[in-house]
Amino acid sequence: MSFENLTSVAMAPPSGDGAKPQGGQFQFFGMMAIMIAIFYVVLIRPQRRREQERRAMLDKVSTGDRVMFGGGILGTVANVKEKTLVIRIAEKVKVEVSRGAVTNVIGQDDAPPDPQER
């Protein structure tokens, strides 16, 4: 067989009466709906739940709580403002940080969580 014969066979239309398969469009939309539902259940819903838990944690922060920041700095909340917190990180050393910088609220006697456990 020559190369021309192979390409003509490979590019030939399918044999038969040429009827289109029925329900192709409905199957497509059905599969898309299933994929969107799976995407929602696996990705979006857990992320919303974690964000709500984080917001609740940040709203409960009060004076005297021990907190940990994303960089690993530990401190005690000295003052709570609307959008910021004043944190005492050492004797006579206070810093003002955004509430969003807090990653964990730690009990007075608890050790900071290990970042590998997340």
Backbone bond lengths (Angstrom), bond angles and torsions (degrees), N, CA, C in turn:
res aa  C-N    CA-C-N  psi(-1)  N-CA   C-N-CA  omega(-1)  CA-C   N-CA-C  phi
1 M - - - 1.458 - - 1.515 109.79 -
2 S 1.274 115.14 139.59 1.449 119.00 -179.84 1.529 109.90 -90.14
3 F 1.309 115.50 167.83 1.458 121.98 -178.85 1.526 111.37 -61.64
4 E 1.341 117.31 -37.63 1.456 121.43 -179.69 1.526 111.05 -63.95
5 N 1.313 117.24 -39.75 1.468 120.65 178.61 1.524 111.56 -65.66
6 L 1.332 116.79 -39.09 1.466 120.26 179.95 1.529 111.69 -65.40
7 T 1.327 116.63 -42.00 1.455 119.25 -179.56 1.513 111.52 -69.50
8 S 1.325 117.90 -35.68 1.465 119.49 178.88 1.522 110.84 -69.26
9 V 1.322 118.26 -34.31 1.468 121.53 177.41 1.523 109.64 -70.74
10 A 1.326 117.05 -41.89 1.453 120.89 -178.10 1.525 111.84 -67.49
11 M 1.320 117.73 -31.91 1.455 121.52 -176.83 1.522 112.34 -97.85
12 A 1.293 117.86 4.42 1.467 121.20 -178.28 1.522 110.32 -70.71
13 P 1.331 117.57 146.79 1.461 119.97 177.18 1.525 110.13 -67.78
14 P 1.326 117.94 155.02 1.457 120.01 -178.99 1.522 110.63 -63.41
15 S 1.315 114.68 145.85 1.463 118.91 179.97 1.524 109.25 -77.73
16 G 1.288 117.58 158.94 1.454 122.29 -179.90 1.510 109.52 125.41
17 D 1.316 115.31 -167.98 1.461 118.99 -176.35 1.530 112.56 -84.21
18 G 1.336 117.90 -3.44 1.460 120.60 176.04 1.517 113.22 82.44
19 A 1.311 118.25 13.71 1.468 120.98 -179.66 1.525 109.77 -71.15
20 K 1.326 116.37 139.02 1.453 121.44 178.70 1.528 109.32 -81.83
21 P 1.314 117.35 146.71 1.457 119.23 177.22 1.534 110.00 -65.67
22 Q 1.297 116.12 142.21 1.465 121.60 -178.08 1.526 110.10 -85.79
23 G 1.310 116.49 145.94 1.459 121.75 174.74 1.511 115.24 77.68
24 G 1.287 119.51 13.06 1.458 121.51 -178.80 1.512 112.54 -62.10
25 Q 1.320 116.11 -39.88 1.455 120.23 -178.35 1.528 111.06 -70.34
26 F 1.317 117.15 -39.95 1.461 120.21 179.69 1.522 111.09 -68.81
27 Q 1.319 116.86 -36.92 1.457 120.33 177.15 1.523 110.47 -64.77
28 F 1.308 116.59 -39.59 1.461 121.03 179.39 1.525 110.43 -61.36
29 F 1.335 117.25 -49.56 1.459 120.01 -178.84 1.525 111.47 -67.65
30 G 1.321 116.72 -34.24 1.462 120.30 176.15 1.524 111.76 -63.68
31 M 1.312 116.27 -44.63 1.467 120.69 178.29 1.526 111.34 -65.85
32 M 1.321 116.68 -38.60 1.470 119.69 177.33 1.526 110.52 -63.43
33 A 1.334 117.80 -41.64 1.464 121.19 178.50 1.523 110.76 -62.78
34 I 1.316 116.79 -41.55 1.467 120.35 178.11 1.526 110.49 -64.55
35 M 1.319 118.07 -42.33 1.468 121.38 179.38 1.524 111.22 -63.98
36 I 1.333 117.37 -40.83 1.461 120.65 178.47 1.521 110.25 -65.13
37 A 1.323 118.01 -40.60 1.461 121.60 178.20 1.524 111.08 -63.06
38 I 1.315 117.59 -43.29 1.465 121.26 178.16 1.524 110.20 -64.30
39 F 1.316 116.89 -43.13 1.467 121.89 178.14 1.526 110.42 -58.74
40 Y 1.328 116.88 -43.69 1.461 121.36 -179.90 1.525 110.88 -63.71
41 V 1.325 117.14 -48.21 1.463 121.13 -176.07 1.529 111.63 -67.60
42 V 1.324 117.55 -38.04 1.456 120.62 -175.06 1.525 112.78 -83.67
43 L 1.323 118.90 -36.16 1.460 120.53 -173.11 1.529 114.78 -111.25
44 I 1.299 117.98 -52.13 1.458 120.71 -169.91 1.522 112.40 -74.97
45 R 1.316 117.35 -46.87 1.466 120.91 -176.54 1.533 112.84 -61.60
46 P 1.338 120.21 -47.38 1.468 119.04 177.75 1.532 113.14 -63.55
47 Q 1.326 116.80 -35.36 1.464 119.83 179.09 1.521 110.93 -65.34
48 R 1.322 117.87 -41.53 1.469 121.05 177.10 1.522 111.05 -62.79
49 R 1.336 116.87 -41.18 1.459 120.81 179.85 1.531 110.30 -63.21
50 R 1.344 118.08 -44.46 1.464 121.10 178.25 1.526 111.14 -63.01
51 E 1.324 117.18 -39.13 1.467 120.67 179.84 1.521 110.71 -66.59
52 Q 1.327 118.46 -39.25 1.460 121.29 177.27 1.526 110.61 -65.01
53 E 1.335 117.59 -40.97 1.465 120.70 177.41 1.520 110.70 -63.36
54 R 1.328 116.91 -40.44 1.471 120.60 179.36 1.524 111.07 -65.24
55 R 1.342 116.32 -43.83 1.469 119.60 177.88 1.524 111.67 -60.45
56 A 1.338 115.94 -42.59 1.462 119.90 178.57 1.527 110.70 -63.00
57 M 1.334 117.14 -40.55 1.461 121.04 178.56 1.532 110.58 -62.20
58 L 1.335 117.07 -44.57 1.462 120.23 -178.73 1.525 111.88 -68.80
59 D 1.338 117.28 -31.96 1.460 119.77 178.18 1.525 111.81 -70.93
60 K 1.324 118.10 -26.19 1.463 122.20 -178.31 1.525 113.56 -86.58
61 V 1.326 118.01 -7.43 1.463 120.43 -179.37 1.527 108.87 -62.03
62 S 1.339 115.03 130.52 1.463 119.63 -179.99 1.518 109.42 -135.63
63 T 1.307 116.07 170.99 1.451 122.20 -179.52 1.528 109.50 -60.28
64 G 1.331 116.40 132.81 1.456 122.21 179.98 1.514 114.20 98.47
65 D 1.316 119.05 -12.74 1.462 121.72 178.57 1.525 110.39 -72.69
66 R 1.333 115.93 144.04 1.464 120.35 171.83 1.519 107.75 -88.50
67 V 1.321 116.51 134.56 1.459 121.27 -178.58 1.520 109.86 -130.15
68 M 1.334 114.68 157.62 1.458 121.32 175.97 1.521 108.00 -124.91
69 F 1.325 115.47 140.36 1.459 121.58 179.94 1.522 110.25 -100.17
70 G 1.319 115.67 169.21 1.452 121.88 -179.93 1.514 113.27 -58.31
71 G 1.296 118.14 -30.67 1.460 121.60 179.49 1.507 113.39 -83.16
72 G 1.344 117.53 -2.54 1.451 121.21 178.90 1.513 114.22 95.56
73 I 1.301 118.98 2.07 1.459 122.03 179.51 1.519 109.20 -74.65
74 L 1.325 116.27 132.75 1.458 122.68 177.18 1.520 108.96 -105.56
75 G 1.308 116.75 145.59 1.454 120.75 177.95 1.507 110.92 -162.10
76 T 1.341 114.81 173.65 1.459 122.18 178.74 1.519 108.07 -114.00
77 V 1.318 116.28 135.32 1.459 120.68 -178.53 1.529 108.49 -71.12
78 A 1.343 116.16 122.22 1.450 121.75 179.15 1.523 111.27 -97.54
79 N 1.334 116.87 -31.30 1.461 120.87 -177.78 1.528 108.42 -154.49
80 V 1.316 116.02 138.57 1.462 121.53 179.07 1.521 108.28 -109.61
81 K 1.320 115.68 123.11 1.460 121.46 175.04 1.514 108.36 -111.73
82 E 1.334 116.69 178.35 1.463 120.15 -176.08 1.525 112.62 -60.69
83 K 1.328 117.82 -49.93 1.458 121.35 -176.24 1.527 113.31 -114.61
84 T 1.314 117.36 -7.90 1.461 120.59 -177.44 1.520 110.78 -132.20
85 L 1.321 114.08 167.73 1.461 122.21 175.37 1.523 108.17 -128.37
86 V 1.322 116.90 141.69 1.451 121.03 172.38 1.525 105.64 -98.81
87 I 1.317 115.58 121.18 1.457 121.98 -173.24 1.525 109.99 -115.40
88 R 1.344 115.52 133.15 1.465 120.61 174.89 1.524 106.27 -95.17
89 I 1.337 116.65 114.63 1.461 120.46 -177.75 1.527 111.64 -102.83
90 A 1.318 117.91 -15.10 1.470 123.32 176.45 1.530 106.73 -159.90
91 E 1.318 116.63 172.44 1.459 120.05 176.98 1.533 109.74 -59.53
92 K 1.290 115.80 127.34 1.476 123.81 178.43 1.530 112.77 62.08
93 V 1.342 118.05 20.50 1.459 121.11 177.25 1.530 108.31 -124.93
94 K 1.327 115.68 113.38 1.457 121.10 178.59 1.523 108.82 -124.77
95 V 1.322 114.68 142.39 1.455 120.35 176.68 1.520 108.32 -129.62
96 E 1.313 115.48 148.69 1.461 120.65 176.38 1.526 107.76 -104.50
97 V 1.342 115.42 125.62 1.461 120.63 -176.93 1.517 109.95 -129.32
98 S 1.310 114.81 158.50 1.457 121.31 174.94 1.524 108.97 -70.83
99 R 1.324 117.47 148.52 1.467 121.29 178.03 1.527 111.19 -60.23
100 G 1.319 117.00 -32.62 1.457 121.07 -178.83 1.518 113.69 -66.75
101 A 1.332 118.23 -16.30 1.461 121.46 179.83 1.527 111.81 -75.01
102 V 1.322 117.99 -18.21 1.459 121.87 -178.41 1.526 109.01 -76.61
103 T 1.340 116.15 127.55 1.457 119.78 177.75 1.518 112.17 -103.15
104 N 1.347 117.60 -31.41 1.461 121.16 -179.15 1.518 110.52 -144.87
105 V 1.325 115.11 147.39 1.450 121.56 168.75 1.515 105.53 -105.45
106 I 1.338 115.66 124.82 1.461 121.77 -173.20 1.523 108.96 -112.79
107 G 1.319 116.19 140.17 1.462 120.37 175.65 1.517 111.00 -65.78
108 Q 1.344 116.76 162.64 1.468 121.25 -176.67 1.531 112.39 -59.30
109 D 1.323 117.62 -39.81 1.455 120.55 -175.97 1.524 113.04 -101.35
110 D 1.310 118.03 -1.28 1.469 121.54 -176.77 1.518 111.05 -82.68
111 A 1.320 114.71 150.26 1.462 121.11 174.38 1.522 108.01 -84.98
112 P 1.319 117.50 151.28 1.468 118.96 177.71 1.528 110.50 -62.93
113 P 1.336 117.71 146.45 1.462 120.30 -179.89 1.517 111.59 -67.91
114 D 1.324 114.70 150.24 1.448 121.59 177.47 1.525 108.49 -77.61
115 P 1.335 118.96 127.83 1.486 119.37 -178.48 1.520 113.02 -64.28
116 Q 1.335 118.65 -20.21 1.450 121.17 179.70 1.527 112.27 -74.53
117 E 1.339 118.35 -16.41 1.458 122.15 -177.03 1.515 113.67 -81.18
118 R 1.284 118.55 -9.09 1.464 121.14 -176.84 1.462 112.00 -69.31
